[in-house]
Amino acid sequence: MTAHNASGITRRGLLGAFAATLVTAAPTYANAAGFLRGAGDIRRLRMFSARTGETIDMIYWIEGQYIPDALTEVSYFMRDWRSDEVLNIDARTVDIMTAAHNLMDCSEPYMLISGYRSPKTNAMLRSRSSGVAQNSRHLVGEAADLRLNSRSVNQMARAAQACKGGGVGRYSGSNFVHMDCGPVRSWGS
Protein backbone atom coordinates (compact mmCIF):
# COMPACT_ATOMS: atom_id res chain seq x y z
CA MET A 1 0.00 0.00 0.00
CA THR A 2 1.35 3.40 -0.98
CA ALA A 3 0.22 6.47 0.90
CA HIS A 4 -0.36 9.70 -1.03
CA ASN A 5 -0.14 13.12 0.48
CA ALA A 6 -1.78 16.33 -0.69
CA SER A 7 1.08 17.13 -3.09
CA GLY A 8 0.76 13.79 -4.92
CA ILE A 9 4.21 12.57 -3.82
CA THR A 10 4.30 8.97 -2.66
CA ARG A 11 6.54 7.66 0.07
CA ARG A 12 7.98 5.14 -2.40
CA GLY A 13 8.64 7.92 -4.93
CA LEU A 14 10.37 10.04 -2.32
CA LEU A 15 12.55 7.11 -1.22
CA GLY A 16 13.40 6.39 -4.87
CA ALA A 17 14.47 9.98 -5.43
CA PHE A 18 16.57 9.86 -2.26
CA ALA A 19 18.25 6.62 -3.41
CA ALA A 20 18.99 8.14 -6.83
CA THR A 21 20.59 11.12 -5.11
CA LEU A 22 22.80 8.83 -3.05
CA VAL A 23 23.90 6.89 -6.13
CA THR A 24 24.72 10.15 -7.90
CA ALA A 25 26.66 11.43 -4.88
CA ALA A 26 28.53 8.14 -4.30
CA PRO A 27 31.46 8.91 -6.65
CA THR A 28 32.06 12.21 -4.85
CA TYR A 29 32.19 10.49 -1.46
CA ALA A 30 34.27 7.61 -2.74
CA ASN A 31 36.89 9.97 -4.15
CA ALA A 32 36.95 12.45 -1.28
CA ALA A 33 40.33 12.29 0.44
CA GLY A 34 40.01 11.83 4.18
CA PHE A 35 36.21 11.39 4.19
CA LEU A 36 35.12 10.43 7.67
CA ARG A 37 31.78 9.45 9.06
CA GLY A 38 30.22 12.65 10.32
CA ALA A 39 32.48 15.09 8.49
CA GLY A 40 29.77 15.93 5.95
CA ASP A 41 29.67 17.18 2.37
CA ILE A 42 30.59 20.71 3.44
CA ARG A 43 33.22 20.73 6.15
CA ARG A 44 33.39 23.68 8.51
CA LEU A 45 35.78 24.23 11.39
CA ARG A 46 34.97 26.56 14.29
CA MET A 47 37.55 27.32 16.99
CA PHE A 48 38.87 30.03 19.23
CA SER A 49 42.19 30.45 20.94
CA ALA A 50 42.29 31.85 24.45
CA ARG A 51 46.06 32.25 23.99
CA THR A 52 45.86 34.63 21.02
CA GLY A 53 42.26 35.88 21.26
CA GLU A 54 41.67 34.77 17.67
CA THR A 55 38.66 32.91 16.29
CA ILE A 56 38.15 30.95 13.11
CA ASP A 57 34.94 29.88 11.43
CA MET A 58 36.00 28.36 8.15
CA ILE A 59 34.50 26.17 5.44
CA TYR A 60 37.58 24.31 4.24
CA TRP A 61 36.07 21.54 2.07
CA ILE A 62 33.21 21.63 -0.39
CA GLU A 63 32.04 19.55 -3.34
CA GLY A 64 34.67 16.89 -2.70
CA GLN A 65 37.61 19.31 -2.63
CA TYR A 66 39.73 20.97 0.00
CA ILE A 67 39.99 24.76 -0.27
CA PRO A 68 43.75 25.47 -0.18
CA ASP A 69 43.43 29.07 1.08
CA ALA A 70 41.14 27.92 3.89
CA LEU A 71 43.62 25.23 4.98
CA THR A 72 46.35 27.88 4.94
CA GLU A 73 44.26 29.98 7.33
CA VAL A 74 43.62 26.96 9.56
CA SER A 75 47.39 26.30 9.67
CA TYR A 76 48.08 29.91 10.65
CA PHE A 77 45.40 29.77 13.35
CA MET A 78 46.90 26.53 14.74
CA ARG A 79 50.47 27.93 14.71
CA ASP A 80 52.84 27.70 17.66
CA TRP A 81 51.62 30.80 19.47
CA ARG A 82 54.76 30.98 21.61
CA SER A 83 57.13 31.38 18.65
CA ASP A 84 54.61 32.43 15.97
CA GLU A 85 55.92 29.58 13.76
CA VAL A 86 53.53 28.09 11.22
CA LEU A 87 53.51 24.59 9.75
CA ASN A 88 50.85 23.17 7.46
CA ILE A 89 48.31 21.27 9.53
CA ASP A 90 47.46 17.88 8.04
CA ALA A 91 43.96 18.04 6.54
CA ARG A 92 43.24 14.58 7.99
CA THR A 93 43.52 16.02 11.49
CA VAL A 94 41.17 18.86 10.56
CA ASP A 95 38.73 16.25 9.19
CA ILE A 96 38.85 14.27 12.44
CA MET A 97 38.22 17.41 14.48
CA THR A 98 35.30 18.39 12.26
CA ALA A 99 33.76 14.92 12.18
CA ALA A 100 33.98 14.58 15.97
CA HIS A 101 32.42 18.03 16.42
CA ASN A 102 29.55 17.10 14.08
CA LEU A 103 28.97 13.79 15.86
CA MET A 104 28.58 15.64 19.15
CA ASP A 105 25.90 17.87 17.55
CA CYS A 106 27.50 20.87 19.20
CA SER A 107 27.29 24.53 18.22
CA GLU A 108 30.05 25.67 20.58
CA PRO A 109 33.40 26.21 18.84
CA TYR A 110 36.41 24.22 19.99
CA MET A 111 38.90 25.94 22.26
CA LEU A 112 42.33 25.24 20.78
CA ILE A 113 44.80 24.39 23.52
CA SER A 114 47.64 23.34 21.22
CA GLY A 115 48.09 22.80 17.49
CA TYR A 116 51.50 22.88 15.84
CA ARG A 117 54.43 22.95 18.26
CA SER A 118 57.95 23.93 17.30
CA PRO A 119 60.73 21.62 18.54
CA LYS A 120 61.77 24.29 21.06
CA THR A 121 58.22 24.59 22.45
CA ASN A 122 57.79 20.83 22.61
CA ALA A 123 61.11 20.44 24.47
CA MET A 124 60.10 23.15 26.96
CA LEU A 125 56.70 21.51 27.58
CA ARG A 126 58.33 18.10 27.86
CA SER A 127 60.69 19.40 30.56
CA ARG A 128 57.61 20.47 32.59
CA SER A 129 55.37 17.43 32.05
CA SER A 130 55.78 13.71 31.58
CA GLY A 131 52.64 13.72 29.39
CA VAL A 132 54.38 15.40 26.43
CA ALA A 133 55.79 12.97 23.87
CA GLN A 134 59.32 13.50 22.54
CA ASN A 135 58.18 12.70 18.99
CA SER A 136 54.77 14.34 19.36
CA ARG A 137 52.47 14.52 16.33
CA HIS A 138 52.18 18.24 17.19
CA LEU A 139 55.72 18.64 15.82
CA VAL A 140 54.63 17.64 12.32
CA GLY A 141 51.25 19.39 12.24
CA GLU A 142 49.22 16.24 12.75
CA ALA A 143 47.62 16.91 16.16
CA ALA A 144 45.39 19.23 18.12
CA ASP A 145 44.51 19.48 21.81
CA LEU A 146 40.94 20.69 22.17
CA ARG A 147 38.33 21.57 24.79
CA LEU A 148 34.58 22.14 24.80
CA ASN A 149 32.84 23.58 27.85
CA SER A 150 29.56 21.93 26.86
CA ARG A 151 31.00 18.40 26.53
CA SER A 152 33.04 16.24 28.86
CA VAL A 153 36.46 14.85 27.99
CA ASN A 154 34.86 11.40 27.72
CA GLN A 155 32.14 12.64 25.33
CA MET A 156 34.73 14.33 23.13
CA ALA A 157 37.02 11.31 23.15
CA ARG A 158 34.20 8.92 22.27
CA ALA A 159 33.22 11.11 19.31
CA ALA A 160 36.83 11.29 18.08
CA GLN A 161 37.28 7.53 18.50
CA ALA A 162 34.10 6.90 16.49
CA CYS A 163 35.83 8.54 13.52
CA LYS A 164 38.50 5.81 13.54
CA GLY A 165 40.89 8.28 11.94
CA GLY A 166 43.83 8.45 14.35
CA GLY A 167 44.96 8.81 17.93
CA VAL A 168 42.74 10.05 20.72
CA GLY A 169 44.10 10.99 24.14
CA ARG A 170 41.99 11.80 27.20
CA TYR A 171 43.49 14.36 29.55
CA SER A 172 40.73 14.63 32.15
CA GLY A 173 42.93 16.37 34.73
CA SER A 174 43.64 19.18 32.27
CA ASN A 175 40.18 19.02 30.65
CA PHE A 176 41.17 18.48 27.01
CA VAL A 177 41.26 15.83 24.31
CA HIS A 178 44.15 15.17 21.94
CA MET A 179 43.18 14.26 18.35
CA ASP A 180 45.67 13.27 15.66
CA CYS A 181 45.79 11.58 12.27
CA GLY A 182 48.41 8.98 13.24
CA PRO A 183 47.72 5.30 13.85
CA VAL A 184 44.34 4.54 15.42
CA ARG A 185 44.94 4.24 19.17
CA SER A 186 43.73 5.75 22.43
CA TRP A 187 45.11 6.52 25.88
CA GLY A 188 44.41 8.38 29.08
CA SER A 189 41.48 8.62 31.42
C-alpha positions, -999 to 999 in steps of 0.1 A, spaced: 0 0 0 14 34 -10 2 65 9 -4 97 -10 -1 131 5 -18 163 -7 11 171 -31 8 138 -49 42 126 -38 43 90 -27 65 77 1 80 51 -24 86 79 -49 104 100 -23 126 71 -12 134 64 -49 145 100 -54 166 99 -23 183 66 -34 190 81 -68 206 111 -51 228 88 -31 239 69 -61 247 101 -79 267 114 -49 285 81 -43 315 89 -66 321 122 -49 322 105 -15 343 76 -27 369 100 -42 369 124 -13 403 123 4 400 118 42 362 114 42 351 104 77 318 95 91 302 126 103 325 151 85 298 159 60 297 172 24 306 207 34 332 207 62 334 237 85 358 242 114 350 266 143 376 273 170 389 300 192 422 305 209 423 319 245 461 322 240 459 346 210 423 359 213 417 348 177 387 329 163 381 309 131 349 299 114 360 284 82 345 262 54 376 243 42 361 215 21 332 216 -4 320 196 -33 347 169 -27 376 193 -26 397 210 0 400 248 -3 438 255 -2 434 291 11 411 279 39 436 252 50 464 279 49 443 300 73 436 270 96 474 263 97 481 299 106 454 298 133 469 265 147 505 279 147 528 277 177 516 308 195 548 310 216 571 314 187 546 324 160 559 296 138 535 281 112 535 246 98 508 232 75 483 213 95 475 179 80 440 180 65 432 146 80 435 160 115 412 189 106 387 163 92 388 143 124 382 174 145 353 184 123 338 149 122 340 146 160 324 180 164 296 171 141 290 138 159 286 156 192 259 179 176 275 209 192 273 245 182 301 257 206 334 262 188 364 242 200 389 259 223 423 252 208 448 244 235 476 233 212 481 228 175 515 229 158 544 230 183 580 239 173 607 216 185 618 243 211 582 246 225 578 208 226 611 204 245 601 231 270 567 215 276 583 181 279 607 194 306 576 205 326 554 174 321 558 137 316 526 137 294 544 154 264 558 130 239 593 135 225 582 127 190 548 143 194 525 145 163 522 182 172 557 186 158 546 176 123 512 194 122 492 162 128 476 169 162 454 192 181 445 195 218 409 207 222 383 216 248 346 221 248 328 236 278 296 219 269 310 184 265 330 162 289 365 149 280 349 114 277 321 126 253 347 143 231 370 113 231 342 89 223 332 111 193 368 113 181 373 75 185 341 69 165 358 85 135 385 58 135 409 83 119 438 84 143 450 88 179 427 100 207 441 110 241 420 118 272 435 144 296 407 146 321 429 164 347 436 192 323 402 190 306 412 185 270 413 158 243 441 152 219 432 143 184 457 133 157 458 116 123 484 90 132 477 53 138 443 45 154 449 42 192 437 58 224 451 65 259 444 84 291 415 86 314 
